[in-house]
Amino acid sequence: MNSKRIWEIDFLRGIAIILMVVFHLVVDLRDFYSAAVEYLTGFWFYVGKLSAILFIFTAGISATLSTATLKHGLEIFLWGMLLTLVTYFYDDQTYIRFGILHFLGVSIFSYRLIARIPSLSLSITGLLLFASGWMLTPLKTDSPYLFPLGLVSATFQSIDYYPVIPWYGIFLIGAAIGKQLYSNKTSRFSNIYFKPIVRLGQNSLIIYLIHQPILMALLYLWH
């Protein structure tokens, strides 16, 4: 295990991976096999959102530790664009327009613009931005180009959607925590625990990219 990595961040990311896989399993069971589960409201909805919050929060922390945020952010965004292309051919009405990978790519890419802002200011701005997102949700626009910011038309659809408002607020809070707790870029804990979950967190991107085809194949074989 890479001793330079901060294992507790990978652990949180590993938890996010587990929650995401379970959530997408529920989605697949509902959408493709008519299982009697609901993921747009209630328990499973919040499982999915908790997974996303952990991904975004840890991305904010990690951005404060990296010297290659421009490169890393661009790479993640390009993976997001690949998913846009794939899902467009699957369904040109609900394809991924600005999903979690697009959002994370833009957020990480932009970190240098906010790197010198004090932690307290980042935290306050993050909280306000996250709160303002819920006020923005009812607003609609006729423009087809403002969806990355959180402004959509009445007919907008996307199977994965994480706009800058409100979710950049969580990224800012993560960045504030990173600046405060990890200014020396070392773990806060002397020992590594929960190594299997940490491993998942270390390989979160590849797991994110391949887990859905694997789930679909397993469900097909099971049924």
Secondary structure, DSSP 8 states (H G I E B T S, - for coil): --TTS-HHHHHHHHHHHHHHHHHHHHHHHHHHH--S---SSHHHHHHHHHHHHHHHHHHHHHHTT-S-HHHHHHHHHHHHHHHHHHHHHH-TTT--SB-HHHHHHHHHHTHHHHTTS-HHHHHHHHHHHHHHHHHHTT-B-S-SS-GGGT-B-TT---SSB--HHHHHHHHHHHHHHHHHH-TT-S-S-SS---HHHHHHHHTHHHHHHHHHHHHHHHHHHH-
